[in-house]
């Protein structure tokens, strides 16, 4: 993979914020229960942490 195409920790963090914002927007429309909102946010945060760890492992 070309180094320009490789994801960066900053890119993952930016997408995490986008995803969390989307979850909040859907929840604001009462389309999610509070439990679902918390669960989806938690999963997004965990997934992004795992992606960042993978990227950091490759960069070393």
C-alpha positions in Angstrom: 0.0 0.0 0.0 1.3 3.4 -0.9 2.2 5.5 2.2 -0.2 8.2 1.0 -3.1 5.7 1.1 -2.3 4.4 4.6 -4.7 5.5 7.3 -3.3 7.6 10.1 -4.2 7.8 13.7 -5.4 11.3 13.2 -7.7 10.1 10.3 -9.2 7.4 12.5 -9.8 10.0 15.3 -11.5 12.3 12.8 -13.7 9.5 11.6 -14.5 8.5 15.2 -15.7 12.0 15.9 -17.8 11.9 12.7 -19.3 8.6 13.7 -20.1 9.7 17.3 -21.7 12.9 15.9 -23.9 10.8 13.6 -24.9 8.6 16.5 -25.9 11.7 18.5 -27.8 13.1 15.6 -29.8 9.9 15.2 -30.4 9.8 18.9 -31.6 13.4 18.9 -34.4 12.3 16.5 -35.5 9.8 19.1 -34.6 7.0 16.7 -32.4 5.3 19.4 -33.0 4.4 23.0 -30.6 5.8 25.5 -29.1 2.3 26.0 -28.7 1.9 22.2 -27.0 5.3 22.0 -24.5 4.4 24.7 -23.9 0.9 23.2 -23.2 2.3 19.7 -21.0 5.0 21.1 -19.0 2.5 23.2 -18.6 0.2 20.2 -17.4 3.1 18.0 -14.9 4.1 20.6 -13.6 0.6 21.0 -13.3 -0.1 17.3 -11.4 3.2 16.8 -9.0 2.3 19.6 -8.3 -1.0 18.0 -7.7 0.6 14.6 -5.3 3.2 16.2 -3.4 0.3 17.9 -3.1 -1.5 14.6 -1.8 1.6 12.8 0.6 2.3 15.6 1.9 -1.3 15.4 2.6 -0.9 11.7 4.3 2.4 12.1 6.8 1.0 14.6 
